[in-house]
Amino acid sequence: MRGWAAVASSVFVLASCDDGQSPITGLGEPIVVQGGQFISGDLPGSPPTSGGNTRTTADGGLEPLSVLSALTVSQIVVPGMLGKSIHGDVSGDTQAVGIRFPDMGSGYWVVPAGAPDTQTPGALGYSFSAGFNADDPPGNHTLRLVAIGPTGNAGTQFGIPVCLESSIPDNGHACNPSIAPPAAVFTLTWDTNFDLDMHVVGPAGAVYDTKMRVPEPLEAGVTKIPPDEPFIDRDSMQNCVPDGLRQEDLVFPDTPPEGNYFLFVDPFSACGQNAVHFTFTVYQSVGKCPSCNLQVTAKQSGELLASQATGGTSPPTFVLKLPVQ
């Protein structure tokens, strides 16, 4: 830990010598690393080589100051998500690991290297948990990591491909434009940790709400929503547990049936907040892929007070009537 403190201190001193900048916390950055130190400026070390992420020498040894691996459950990231875990190995001369998106943000994060990895001789483990900004631009990006030594010197950067999905469900269209987005998406977003629930009543009395994410119960034995069935993707802020999203989406894989749709919001629980501002937005797919995209066709905002929280015992609040033809 003394070595880690020395690295963090030396890097911070270098950063603080910039043009009189104020201390930086990393708030608002495209990635936030829990327990990490944020440093303004470019990620140290040299860019990844054309040979990829191989970090062994010809005789089978480890290159100095090298990130050997970076593992995560999925390379897909939803902007606004919290708690994405990344772990791996670094060479034994590493004191800390730097982390940054090179194409966005104003600096990088530093976390300490961990204990020796008994499965890889000469290597140390590392791990960190990251959250992502809800405003991160969707598409394909590369997250770079670099091993940093005791004096602040750094090795060759290690690249991890990351797909930043659109904050609006788009079937992965942002990372693969040949994939068509859903035909329509109704999206409810809000600005504070208040438990809101989406309710939509469609033609012929079809009801969609957060507590029953499809208009009718699934048949016995069916656990997955059919691919052509409209559905609500999540119950955000359920039981007042923050998820970093504060968003619920009703997704129509195919063109919604024609008729009138009535959009409601249920202030289920105030979660200790005094009020909440919300926006209901409707998106519809236009154009021919790969030039297709989701465009806004309707939007309505409003405010609800803590005194209006229903606990699910009163009718939801009407927001918008939407004709679909």
Backbone bond lengths (Angstrom), bond angles and torsions (degrees), N, CA, C in turn:
res aa  C-N    CA-C-N  psi(-1)  N-CA   C-N-CA  omega(-1)  CA-C   N-CA-C  phi
1 M - - - 1.457 - - 1.525 111.33 -
2 R 1.373 116.85 -31.85 1.464 118.68 176.88 1.517 110.23 -63.46
3 G 1.375 115.87 -38.14 1.465 119.07 178.11 1.509 111.82 -64.85
4 W 1.339 115.48 -41.79 1.479 119.68 178.88 1.523 109.85 -63.05
5 A 1.328 116.97 -42.70 1.461 119.92 179.94 1.519 110.86 -61.91
6 A 1.339 116.39 -37.35 1.458 119.79 179.33 1.518 111.10 -65.83
7 V 1.337 116.42 -41.80 1.475 120.01 178.78 1.511 110.54 -63.21
8 A 1.339 116.30 -48.98 1.459 120.40 -178.71 1.520 110.48 -59.74
9 S 1.329 116.06 -42.48 1.453 119.96 -178.82 1.518 111.33 -64.74
10 S 1.346 117.46 -44.55 1.463 120.02 -177.78 1.517 111.30 -65.49
11 V 1.333 117.36 -39.89 1.454 119.99 179.44 1.510 110.45 -67.59
12 F 1.357 117.30 -40.74 1.452 120.42 -178.98 1.521 111.26 -64.91
13 V 1.336 117.26 -39.43 1.457 120.21 179.14 1.523 110.15 -60.81
14 L 1.337 116.47 -43.30 1.462 119.41 178.47 1.519 110.65 -62.27
15 A 1.328 117.33 -42.11 1.464 120.67 -178.24 1.512 111.23 -66.30
16 S 1.341 117.65 -37.04 1.449 120.61 -174.71 1.516 112.49 -75.06
17 C 1.335 117.67 -6.60 1.450 120.75 178.40 1.521 111.87 -85.41
18 D 1.346 118.59 0.93 1.452 121.18 177.26 1.523 108.94 -65.98
19 D 1.311 117.70 -175.83 1.465 123.19 -169.20 1.521 113.39 -64.18
20 G 1.313 117.13 61.48 1.447 120.87 175.67 1.513 113.70 62.95
21 Q 1.330 118.61 27.24 1.467 120.52 -177.42 1.522 110.70 -66.90
22 S 1.317 114.98 151.73 1.448 120.58 177.63 1.519 109.82 -77.98
23 P 1.337 118.26 162.36 1.466 120.23 178.57 1.526 111.40 -56.07
24 I 1.301 116.14 144.00 1.457 122.05 -174.84 1.513 109.36 -114.09
25 T 1.313 117.03 133.60 1.460 121.46 -179.64 1.511 112.11 -103.45
26 G 1.317 119.05 -17.46 1.454 121.78 -178.01 1.515 113.61 90.32
27 L 1.338 117.93 -0.27 1.455 119.93 177.72 1.524 109.54 -64.03
28 G 1.331 116.71 135.98 1.459 120.54 -179.44 1.511 113.72 87.60
29 E 1.336 117.85 -4.69 1.462 120.56 177.00 1.534 110.17 -71.84
30 P 1.334 118.22 157.78 1.473 120.05 -178.88 1.516 113.90 -64.21
31 I 1.341 116.96 -25.58 1.460 121.60 174.90 1.523 107.77 -134.42
32 V 1.331 116.26 140.07 1.458 122.01 177.24 1.528 107.41 -125.68
33 V 1.317 116.77 123.06 1.456 122.15 -176.98 1.518 109.64 -100.53
34 Q 1.322 115.72 119.50 1.458 121.12 -177.58 1.532 110.46 -62.67
35 G 1.330 115.99 125.99 1.458 121.03 178.53 1.514 114.06 77.57
36 G 1.346 118.63 0.50 1.456 121.44 179.51 1.517 111.99 -87.65
37 Q 1.342 115.93 164.07 1.457 121.36 174.39 1.515 108.34 -102.00
38 F 1.338 116.53 133.42 1.459 121.35 -179.48 1.521 110.06 -94.95
39 I 1.331 115.70 131.90 1.465 122.44 -179.72 1.521 108.46 -123.88
40 S 1.316 116.88 129.98 1.459 121.02 178.24 1.524 110.54 -71.84
41 G 1.326 116.36 142.32 1.462 120.82 174.86 1.512 113.42 115.33
42 D 1.339 114.89 -179.06 1.460 121.51 -178.38 1.525 111.26 -71.60
43 L 1.319 115.28 152.19 1.459 120.78 175.10 1.527 108.89 -63.13
44 P 1.345 119.26 131.13 1.467 119.89 179.68 1.523 111.22 -70.87
45 G 1.339 115.21 172.47 1.456 120.74 -179.74 1.514 111.88 90.95
46 S 1.315 115.70 -178.62 1.461 121.53 -178.39 1.525 110.26 -100.95
47 P 1.350 117.99 152.22 1.466 120.91 -179.34 1.523 111.45 -61.11
48 P 1.341 116.45 159.12 1.470 119.51 177.87 1.524 111.06 -56.64
49 T 1.318 116.25 147.70 1.462 120.92 179.86 1.523 110.45 -82.99
50 S 1.326 115.57 163.59 1.464 120.72 179.25 1.529 111.97 -65.75
51 G 1.328 116.77 -17.27 1.455 120.61 -179.81 1.514 113.88 -81.88
52 G 1.350 116.90 3.18 1.456 119.15 178.94 1.513 111.95 91.01
53 N 1.323 116.29 -150.20 1.459 121.49 -173.16 1.524 114.51 -100.91
54 T 1.331 118.12 17.86 1.465 120.38 178.72 1.522 109.75 -65.95
55 R 1.348 116.78 130.40 1.461 120.52 -175.49 1.527 111.72 -129.25
56 T 1.331 117.72 34.68 1.457 121.07 176.72 1.513 109.80 -117.46
57 T 1.333 115.94 149.81 1.449 121.19 178.93 1.525 110.24 -85.41
58 A 1.318 115.91 173.35 1.466 120.80 -176.92 1.526 112.24 -60.12
59 D 1.333 117.17 -30.73 1.465 119.79 -179.18 1.531 112.48 -90.76
60 G 1.335 116.94 10.94 1.458 120.53 177.05 1.508 115.01 89.46
61 G 1.322 118.13 1.20 1.453 120.48 178.40 1.521 111.84 -81.01
62 L 1.318 115.34 179.41 1.455 120.67 -179.60 1.519 110.27 -98.15
63 E 1.336 116.89 136.91 1.460 120.13 174.30 1.520 109.63 -65.27
64 P 1.342 117.22 146.26 1.471 119.05 176.97 1.525 111.01 -61.46
65 L 1.321 116.21 147.48 1.463 123.52 176.58 1.530 111.48 43.36
66 S 1.314 116.13 64.64 1.457 120.22 -177.18 1.524 111.43 -127.63
67 V 1.342 114.64 140.25 1.459 121.41 168.86 1.523 106.17 -86.11
68 L 1.322 117.11 121.18 1.457 121.47 -174.00 1.521 112.67 -91.84
69 S 1.330 117.33 -29.69 1.457 120.29 -178.21 1.515 109.75 -160.06
70 A 1.328 115.87 158.14 1.459 123.11 174.72 1.517 107.01 -146.60
71 L 1.315 116.91 115.00 1.457 122.24 -173.24 1.518 110.63 -118.13
72 T 1.329 115.91 140.06 1.459 121.98 175.37 1.513 108.25 -151.17
73 V 1.328 116.85 158.24 1.454 120.54 -176.40 1.519 110.98 -63.00
74 S 1.318 117.40 -39.88 1.463 121.79 -177.96 1.514 109.40 -148.17
75 Q 1.331 116.47 145.73 1.458 121.02 175.59 1.523 112.04 -86.92
76 I 1.321 116.90 3.73 1.466 121.62 177.88 1.518 108.85 -92.48
77 V 1.327 116.15 132.12 1.457 122.74 -178.87 1.525 108.63 -126.71
78 V 1.320 116.06 131.12 1.460 121.34 173.10 1.522 107.88 -93.93
79 P 1.349 119.29 120.54 1.463 119.73 178.01 1.528 111.23 -52.85
80 G 1.315 116.07 134.18 1.454 121.47 -178.01 1.511 113.29 96.84
81 M 1.340 117.58 -12.24 1.457 119.44 -178.04 1.521 111.35 -70.73
82 L 1.328 116.02 152.67 1.455 122.87 178.85 1.523 109.95 -117.22
83 G 1.323 115.98 158.39 1.457 121.40 167.66 1.517 116.19 71.75
84 K 1.332 118.77 30.34 1.461 119.71 175.15 1.522 108.85 -77.85
85 S 1.322 117.47 122.53 1.457 122.43 -174.78 1.525 110.74 -95.44
86 I 1.330 115.82 133.07 1.467 123.10 175.46 1.523 107.30 -131.80
87 H 1.333 116.62 134.18 1.459 120.32 -179.87 1.523 109.51 -146.80
88 G 1.317 115.83 166.57 1.457 120.02 179.53 1.513 111.46 173.79
89 D 1.342 115.34 -156.46 1.459 121.96 -178.31 1.521 110.65 -123.59
90 V 1.332 115.30 152.34 1.458 123.12 171.76 1.523 107.96 -132.91
91 S 1.318 116.27 162.60 1.465 119.97 178.42 1.525 110.08 -66.14
92 G 1.347 115.37 155.93 1.449 121.35 -171.83 1.512 115.73 -65.90
93 D 1.339 118.46 -13.46 1.461 120.85 178.67 1.525 112.27 -88.92
94 T 1.326 117.55 5.46 1.463 122.68 -176.89 1.526 110.95 -84.27
95 Q 1.328 116.22 134.43 1.460 121.56 174.25 1.532 111.99 -101.71
96 A 1.332 117.03 -29.13 1.459 120.43 -176.87 1.524 109.62 -154.58
97 V 1.335 115.07 165.07 1.462 121.43 179.18 1.523 108.60 -122.60
98 G 1.341 116.61 130.42 1.460 122.40 176.01 1.517 110.48 -97.18
99 I 1.335 117.07 146.04 1.469 122.32 -174.42 1.516 109.46 -137.58
100 R 1.358 116.50 131.55 1.468 118.92 178.65 1.519 111.29 -164.09
101 F 1.354 116.60 149.22 1.461 122.60 161.94 1.525 106.75 -84.28
102 P 1.343 119.51 117.09 1.464 119.12 -176.39 1.520 113.89 -70.89
103 D 1.355 117.71 -19.92 1.461 119.89 -175.32 1.525 113.37 -97.80
104 M 1.327 118.18 4.76 1.465 119.85 177.40 1.516 109.58 -161.10
105 G 1.322 114.94 159.01 1.453 120.47 -177.52 1.514 112.19 92.93
106 S 1.339 115.92 175.27 1.464 120.60 -175.07 1.522 113.29 -119.68
107 G 1.333 117.86 5.32 1.451 118.92 -178.98 1.517 111.51 -174.07
108 Y 1.328 115.46 -163.60 1.460 120.53 -176.30 1.521 110.10 -137.67
109 W 1.329 115.19 163.78 1.453 122.92 179.67 1.524 110.56 -105.90
110 V 1.316 116.37 150.73 1.463 121.91 179.19 1.520 108.94 -127.50
111 V 1.345 115.96 129.22 1.468 121.89 174.17 1.524 108.15 -128.28
112 P 1.338 118.39 152.88 1.469 120.21 -177.68 1.524 111.79 -75.38
113 A 1.313 115.90 149.35 1.465 120.57 168.51 1.521 108.35 -69.79
114 G 1.347 115.81 157.03 1.462 119.79 -175.17 1.519 113.85 -106.17
115 A 1.319 115.66 -147.10 1.459 123.29 -175.70 1.533 111.17 -79.51
116 P 1.331 118.36 162.02 1.469 121.18 176.61 1.523 111.78 -58.71
117 D 1.333 115.66 142.22 1.465 121.80 175.79 1.524 107.61 -91.09
118 T 1.311 116.27 112.46 1.467 120.14 -176.60 1.527 112.69 -67.24
119 Q 1.333 117.93 -16.90 1.459 121.08 -179.90 1.524 112.29 -86.03
120 T 1.349 117.00 -18.34 1.463 121.20 -178.89 1.521 108.45 -127.92
121 P 1.337 118.18 100.66 1.468 121.04 -178.58 1.528 111.80 -55.96
122 G 1.327 115.37 134.13 1.459 121.03 177.46 1.514 114.30 83.07
123 A 1.330 118.49 1.67 1.460 121.57 -176.56 1.521 111.13 -109.92
124 L 1.328 115.39 153.32 1.451 123.59 173.00 1.527 108.94 -113.10
125 G 1.302 116.68 150.70 1.454 120.40 174.30 1.520 111.07 -87.61
126 Y 1.325 115.95 163.88 1.467 121.90 171.44 1.522 106.69 -152.38
127 S 1.313 116.81 158.69 1.455 121.02 175.41 1.515 108.95 -159.46
128 F 1.328 115.80 153.54 1.461 120.11 174.09 1.523 109.01 -157.23
129 S 1.318 114.61 160.06 1.463 122.21 177.77 1.515 108.18 -116.75
130 A 1.333 116.86 130.27 1.461 121.43 -173.44 1.517 111.60 -121.86
131 G 1.325 114.88 146.94 1.456 122.25 169.73 1.517 108.36 -115.51
132 F 1.332 116.37 158.60 1.460 121.12 -174.75 1.523 110.40 -126.92
133 N 1.324 115.41 141.99 1.456 122.16 -177.25 1.524 110.60 -68.68
134 A 1.329 116.20 137.34 1.463 120.13 179.30 1.522 112.35 -63.43
135 D 1.338 117.41 -19.67 1.465 121.36 -179.74 1.527 113.16 -95.09
136 D 1.326 117.96 7.23 1.464 119.93 177.92 1.526 110.30 -58.55
137 P 1.344 117.91 133.43 1.470 119.96 -178.35 1.522 111.48 -68.96
138 P 1.330 117.43 130.11 1.469 119.45 -179.63 1.518 112.09 -68.13
139 G 1.333 115.86 156.76 1.454 122.21 179.05 1.512 111.40 129.31
140 N 1.333 115.58 -172.57 1.465 121.51 -178.74 1.522 110.27 -86.53
141 H 1.313 115.85 129.10 1.464 122.90 179.29 1.520 108.53 -135.85
142 T 1.332 116.11 168.68 1.462 121.53 176.15 1.520 108.83 -122.95
143 L 1.325 116.33 122.58 1.455 121.43 172.64 1.522 107.37 -89.18
144 R 1.322 116.86 127.32 1.470 120.55 -178.14 1.523 111.47 -108.46
145 L 1.329 114.17 140.02 1.457 122.65 176.16 1.525 107.98 -121.66
146 V 1.328 116.58 152.10 1.457 120.10 177.40 1.529 109.37 -147.35
147 A 1.338 116.08 142.64 1.461 121.85 176.18 1.525 109.07 -84.15
148 I 1.338 115.50 133.25 1.469 121.82 -178.10 1.520 108.78 -118.01
149 G 1.336 115.86 135.12 1.456 121.43 -178.48 1.511 113.83 -89.55
150 P 1.350 117.11 -178.23 1.473 121.78 -174.73 1.513 114.23 -61.42
151 T 1.331 118.41 -27.67 1.467 120.67 -177.91 1.518 112.58 -99.31
152 G 1.329 117.91 5.29 1.460 120.94 -178.85 1.512 113.64 95.62
153 N 1.357 116.97 -3.93 1.466 119.37 176.42 1.524 109.46 -71.32
154 A 1.338 116.83 152.60 1.462 120.58 -173.77 1.517 111.03 -134.95
155 G 1.323 116.40 158.24 1.450 122.45 -177.61 1.517 112.64 -96.20
156 T 1.326 115.53 -149.72 1.464 121.81 179.23 1.523 109.63 -85.42
157 Q 1.317 116.69 133.85 1.459 121.04 -177.87 1.531 111.49 -68.80
158 F 1.319 115.38 152.71 1.456 124.47 -176.87 1.528 107.18 -118.26
159 G 1.328 117.53 127.06 1.454 120.66 -175.50 1.522 113.61 -102.13
160 I 1.339 116.30 136.27 1.463 122.88 174.91 1.529 108.06 -117.84
161 P 1.341 119.65 117.02 1.469 119.96 175.71 1.528 110.06 -66.02
162 V 1.323 116.52 133.84 1.460 122.27 -179.78 1.523 108.75 -133.33
163 C 1.319 115.83 131.86 1.463 121.09 172.57 1.521 107.79 -99.11
164 L 1.329 116.62 111.43 1.454 121.11 173.79 1.520 107.68 -87.37
165 E 1.307 115.93 107.29 1.456 119.58 -178.74 1.519 110.73 -69.44
166 S 1.312 115.27 158.64 1.457 120.24 171.56 1.522 108.98 -64.96
167 S 1.331 116.42 145.21 1.461 118.88 175.81 1.525 111.51 -66.48
168 I 1.336 117.02 -19.45 1.456 122.37 173.53 1.529 107.20 -98.85
169 P 1.337 119.25 126.29 1.473 120.29 -177.19 1.527 111.68 -53.08
170 D 1.347 116.19 123.89 1.471 119.62 -176.21 1.527 113.14 -134.75
171 N 1.348 117.34 18.19 1.476 121.97 179.50 1.522 113.29 63.99
172 G 1.320 118.19 18.64 1.463 120.81 -177.77 1.511 113.48 86.02
173 H 1.334 117.73 12.45 1.470 121.88 -177.67 1.535 111.95 -59.57
174 A 1.340 117.42 -34.87 1.464 120.09 -178.00 1.519 112.11 -61.62
175 C 1.347 117.62 -31.45 1.468 121.58 -179.23 1.521 112.33 -99.00
176 N 1.323 117.59 -17.96 1.469 122.36 177.48 1.521 108.15 -141.01
177 P 1.344 117.94 88.61 1.465 121.57 -173.57 1.523 114.51 -60.00
178 S 1.327 118.41 -15.73 1.466 119.65 178.54 1.530 112.06 -73.99
179 I 1.343 116.93 -15.01 1.464 121.33 178.52 1.524 109.06 -87.45
180 A 1.317 117.05 127.49 1.457 121.07 -178.83 1.525 110.79 -74.05
181 P 1.336 118.13 139.30 1.463 120.60 174.18 1.526 110.32 -74.06
182 P 1.325 118.47 172.04 1.467 120.05 174.60 1.529 110.70 -58.89
183 A 1.330 115.72 160.07 1.464 119.55 179.25 1.520 111.40 -66.88
184 A 1.333 117.50 -34.67 1.463 121.51 179.87 1.524 109.56 -157.23
185 V 1.325 115.84 151.25 1.469 122.34 176.50 1.525 108.03 -139.16
186 F 1.326 117.13 127.21 1.459 123.00 171.63 1.529 106.28 -100.99
187 T 1.330 117.49 123.37 1.465 121.18 -172.73 1.524 111.32 -123.30
188 L 1.330 115.48 130.24 1.459 122.63 173.27 1.519 108.39 -110.41
189 T 1.328 117.14 123.58 1.468 122.13 176.28 1.528 108.47 -126.93
190 W 1.360 115.96 154.73 1.460 119.27 177.25 1.513 110.25 -148.75
191 D 1.343 117.08 168.84 1.463 121.27 -162.69 1.518 116.45 -105.94
192 T 1.332 119.47 -0.75 1.450 120.05 179.98 1.524 109.25 -150.44
193 N 1.325 116.45 169.01 1.472 120.83 -173.60 1.525 112.29 -77.00
194 F 1.302 114.42 70.17 1.461 126.68 178.55 1.525 105.53 -115.08
195 D 1.326 119.13 137.97 1.464 120.76 -179.43 1.523 109.97 -86.55
196 L 1.335 116.25 97.31 1.460 122.19 175.07 1.530 108.93 -101.24
197 D 1.313 116.01 151.73 1.463 121.75 176.03 1.519 110.18 -129.13
198 M 1.326 114.84 138.09 1.453 122.02 178.23 1.530 110.74 -82.42
199 H 1.339 115.77 138.91 1.464 122.23 172.29 1.523 107.86 -134.44
200 V 1.306 116.82 132.05 1.468 121.88 177.02 1.523 107.93 -135.01
201 V 1.327 115.29 131.05 1.459 120.90 173.74 1.524 107.50 -111.99
202 G 1.341 115.82 121.36 1.450 121.11 -176.81 1.511 112.80 -104.36
203 P 1.346 116.54 -173.41 1.464 120.94 178.40 1.526 111.28 -57.32
204 A 1.309 115.60 150.95 1.471 122.92 179.49 1.523 111.77 61.16
205 G 1.343 116.89 20.63 1.452 120.68 174.80 1.508 115.88 78.38
206 A 1.336 118.11 12.34 1.468 120.30 177.44 1.532 109.34 -62.07
207 V 1.319 116.62 129.10 1.460 121.72 -176.61 1.524 109.95 -116.16
208 Y 1.318 115.41 129.14 1.461 121.88 175.63 1.522 106.97 -120.03
209 D 1.305 117.70 126.00 1.459 120.07 173.04 1.521 109.20 -145.93
210 T 1.325 115.59 164.38 1.457 121.00 -172.37 1.519 112.21 -63.65
211 K 1.318 117.78 -29.91 1.464 120.32 -177.57 1.530 111.46 -79.32
212 M 1.354 117.81 -19.47 1.461 121.78 173.61 1.521 106.55 -135.70
213 R 1.327 117.55 95.84 1.457 123.18 -163.68 1.522 114.23 -72.94
214 V 1.327 118.06 -8.76 1.466 121.85 172.94 1.522 107.47 -123.23
215 P 1.358 118.91 157.58 1.464 119.95 -172.54 1.519 114.54 -66.51
216 E 1.323 117.93 -22.04 1.460 121.86 178.00 1.525 108.64 -137.61
217 P 1.336 117.80 150.27 1.481 119.36 177.65 1.522 111.33 -58.11
218 L 1.345 115.79 142.47 1.460 119.92 177.60 1.521 109.87 -68.58
219 E 1.319 115.41 151.28 1.463 119.80 179.66 1.527 110.64 -64.23
220 A 1.324 116.38 157.29 1.463 121.66 179.71 1.523 110.53 -56.41
221 G 1.322 116.54 132.15 1.460 121.35 179.49 1.509 114.63 88.01
222 V 1.349 118.44 -10.75 1.466 121.89 179.75 1.528 108.54 -92.07
223 T 1.323 116.83 120.09 1.463 121.11 -177.38 1.520 113.19 -108.99
224 K 1.329 117.66 -19.99 1.458 121.53 180.00 1.522 110.13 -107.16
225 I 1.334 115.53 142.25 1.457 120.36 176.79 1.528 108.56 -70.39
226 P 1.340 119.13 129.43 1.473 120.82 178.54 1.520 110.71 -54.87
227 P 1.340 118.24 145.04 1.469 121.47 -172.76 1.525 114.33 -62.56
228 D 1.343 118.27 -22.87 1.459 120.23 -179.80 1.525 112.73 -99.81
229 E 1.330 117.90 5.66 1.462 122.27 -175.42 1.528 110.33 -90.60
230 P 1.344 118.54 128.74 1.469 119.29 173.07 1.531 110.73 -60.98
231 F 1.320 117.00 147.72 1.466 120.63 -177.90 1.517 110.60 -156.51
232 I 1.335 116.03 156.06 1.462 122.70 170.18 1.521 107.80 -95.28
233 D 1.324 116.85 131.52 1.468 120.28 -167.95 1.520 115.37 -78.97
234 R 1.343 119.72 -25.09 1.471 119.48 -176.24 1.528 110.15 -162.27
235 D 1.316 115.00 163.75 1.460 122.61 168.50 1.521 106.47 -108.52
236 S 1.327 116.44 87.58 1.459 121.06 -174.60 1.531 110.88 -71.82
237 M 1.320 117.03 142.42 1.473 124.43 -178.50 1.527 111.76 62.67
238 Q 1.321 117.43 26.33 1.468 120.63 179.74 1.527 110.12 -58.55
239 N 1.324 116.91 133.46 1.470 122.88 -178.29 1.521 111.86 57.14
240 C 1.330 116.08 27.04 1.473 122.90 177.43 1.535 112.70 65.24
241 V 1.324 117.83 22.08 1.460 121.01 177.84 1.527 108.90 -89.83
242 P 1.342 119.40 115.17 1.464 120.83 -178.52 1.525 111.68 -62.61
243 D 1.332 116.19 135.81 1.463 121.27 178.42 1.517 112.22 -120.29
244 G 1.350 117.26 2.99 1.452 120.99 179.37 1.510 113.73 76.37
245 L 1.332 118.40 0.96 1.466 121.09 -174.54 1.524 112.38 -109.14
246 R 1.354 117.12 -52.98 1.463 121.61 -175.15 1.527 109.79 49.37
247 Q 1.316 114.74 54.51 1.466 120.87 -176.14 1.522 109.77 -155.61
248 E 1.330 116.04 137.71 1.461 122.61 173.07 1.515 108.10 -132.61
249 D 1.342 116.12 141.99 1.460 121.38 -174.56 1.521 110.43 -130.20
250 L 1.328 116.21 130.54 1.458 122.17 169.48 1.520 106.98 -96.68
251 V 1.328 116.29 114.82 1.461 122.42 -172.30 1.532 109.72 -105.61
252 F 1.331 115.37 127.85 1.463 121.99 174.15 1.529 108.19 -108.00
253 P 1.332 118.81 101.04 1.468 119.77 178.75 1.526 112.12 -58.86
254 D 1.343 117.33 -37.91 1.462 122.87 177.69 1.527 109.35 -112.80
255 T 1.330 116.19 169.50 1.461 121.30 -178.20 1.528 111.06 -54.50
256 P 1.333 118.35 127.57 1.470 120.19 -179.46 1.533 110.54 -62.53
257 P 1.318 116.89 146.77 1.465 119.82 175.06 1.524 110.86 -56.97
258 E 1.335 116.93 144.54 1.456 120.92 179.93 1.520 110.93 -67.33
259 G 1.308 115.60 149.48 1.457 121.11 178.34 1.510 111.21 136.98
260 N 1.320 116.03 -169.99 1.462 122.30 -178.34 1.529 111.00 -93.44
261 Y 1.335 115.14 136.17 1.453 122.10 175.23 1.527 107.69 -115.37
262 F 1.313 115.90 133.03 1.459 121.48 -179.41 1.528 107.72 -111.95
263 L 1.336 115.74 120.94 1.463 121.79 -173.79 1.531 109.54 -103.85
264 F 1.343 115.34 129.67 1.461 122.31 -178.18 1.527 109.85 -128.19
265 V 1.343 114.79 159.50 1.469 122.50 172.21 1.529 108.18 -127.27
266 D 1.333 116.27 131.93 1.459 121.17 176.51 1.529 108.76 -107.54
267 P 1.343 117.84 112.62 1.473 120.15 173.98 1.526 109.52 -76.12
268 F 1.327 116.66 82.95 1.469 121.17 -171.19 1.524 111.88 -64.88
269 S 1.355 116.85 -46.93 1.468 120.38 -179.80 1.520 109.40 -150.69
270 A 1.338 115.80 139.64 1.466 120.07 -179.84 1.519 112.90 -76.21
271 C 1.332 118.22 -20.00 1.480 122.52 177.39 1.537 111.75 54.53
272 G 1.332 116.14 33.63 1.459 119.79 178.46 1.517 114.75 85.10
273 Q 1.326 118.45 0.42 1.463 121.95 179.57 1.534 110.12 -91.32
274 N 1.333 116.11 154.52 1.460 120.56 179.53 1.522 112.64 -83.06
275 A 1.335 115.53 -34.78 1.465 120.52 -176.66 1.520 109.29 -160.19
276 V 1.313 116.15 167.47 1.459 121.52 178.64 1.526 108.91 -144.90
277 H 1.340 115.61 140.34 1.459 121.82 173.41 1.527 108.03 -105.83
278 F 1.324 116.74 133.37 1.457 120.64 -175.70 1.529 110.15 -129.90
279 T 1.339 115.00 161.18 1.468 121.66 174.69 1.513 108.85 -138.47
280 F 1.322 116.10 130.86 1.457 123.58 173.42 1.524 106.39 -103.37
281 T 1.330 117.62 120.62 1.457 122.44 -178.48 1.527 109.74 -124.22
282 V 1.327 116.53 138.40 1.460 121.83 178.04 1.524 108.67 -113.11
283 Y 1.333 115.63 128.62 1.464 122.49 178.71 1.529 108.51 -116.72
284 Q 1.342 115.84 142.85 1.456 120.57 173.91 1.526 109.18 -133.11
285 S 1.331 115.68 144.12 1.456 121.35 -177.91 1.524 110.26 -75.68
286 V 1.334 116.16 133.43 1.458 121.88 177.41 1.521 108.97 -132.38
287 G 1.316 116.58 155.44 1.456 121.62 176.00 1.513 112.92 85.64
288 K 1.319 114.33 172.53 1.455 122.64 179.94 1.527 109.32 -107.24
289 C 1.319 115.60 130.72 1.474 119.95 -177.85 1.538 110.08 -66.63
290 P 1.351 118.12 142.68 1.473 126.60 13.58 1.522 115.25 -85.46
291 S 1.339 118.21 4.05 1.469 120.37 -179.95 1.520 112.52 -90.78
292 C 1.331 117.42 8.52 1.462 120.94 179.53 1.526 110.08 -73.94
293 N 1.328 116.63 157.73 1.459 120.87 176.25 1.519 109.89 -164.81
294 L 1.318 115.84 166.62 1.460 122.25 176.39 1.523 109.51 -91.15
295 Q 1.321 116.27 126.71 1.455 121.30 179.74 1.522 110.29 -119.12
296 V 1.342 115.79 147.48 1.460 121.62 179.90 1.523 109.38 -72.72
297 T 1.331 116.82 128.43 1.463 121.26 177.51 1.528 112.45 -117.34
298 A 1.326 118.14 -13.93 1.467 121.60 176.83 1.523 108.87 -160.51
299 K 1.332 115.50 149.30 1.474 119.93 178.95 1.519 109.13 -155.16
300 Q 1.329 116.38 140.19 1.462 121.70 177.15 1.516 108.90 -148.31
301 S 1.344 117.10 133.06 1.461 122.14 -179.57 1.520 110.74 -116.47
302 G 1.308 116.37 163.52 1.457 120.85 178.69 1.510 111.65 -168.12
303 E 1.327 115.76 -178.29 1.463 122.84 -179.88 1.522 109.39 -133.68
304 L 1.321 116.68 142.10 1.454 122.77 174.84 1.523 108.76 -128.33
305 L 1.334 116.76 146.73 1.454 122.82 -178.53 1.521 110.80 -102.81
306 A 1.327 114.92 158.75 1.462 119.65 178.46 1.526 111.16 -57.94
307 S 1.340 116.98 -34.13 1.465 120.75 -179.24 1.523 112.64 -65.78
308 Q 1.350 117.32 -14.49 1.459 121.29 -179.84 1.523 113.03 -93.65
309 A 1.331 117.84 -0.57 1.464 120.64 179.01 1.530 109.74 -60.81
310 T 1.329 115.39 135.27 1.461 120.22 -171.05 1.529 114.50 -105.45
311 G 1.321 116.92 -22.49 1.457 119.17 -172.32 1.511 112.69 63.44
312 G 1.332 116.50 16.85 1.457 121.37 179.58 1.517 113.84 82.18
313 T 1.334 117.75 9.87 1.468 120.20 -175.70 1.523 113.18 -101.04
314 S 1.338 118.02 -6.14 1.464 121.58 -179.10 1.519 109.54 -126.79
315 P 1.339 117.14 159.13 1.471 119.86 178.80 1.529 110.75 -60.47
316 P 1.340 117.21 147.73 1.466 120.62 177.92 1.524 111.55 -70.77
317 T 1.329 115.20 169.99 1.465 122.07 -177.69 1.522 110.53 -89.03
318 F 1.341 116.81 126.83 1.464 121.00 179.03 1.527 109.94 -69.32
319 V 1.350 115.58 138.38 1.464 120.68 -178.69 1.521 112.07 -119.84
320 L 1.358 117.54 -46.84 1.460 118.83 -168.33 1.525 110.93 -158.86
321 K 1.332 116.07 139.90 1.463 122.12 169.33 1.528 107.90 -102.33
322 L 1.335 116.50 126.09 1.463 120.94 -174.73 1.539 110.65 -123.44
323 P 1.329 117.73 109.33 1.464 118.85 174.18 1.529 110.67 -78.22
324 V 1.334 117.05 132.79 1.457 122.08 176.26 1.533 107.98 -119.29
325 Q 1.337 115.14 124.80 1.476 120.20 -178.66 1.517 110.56 -119.79
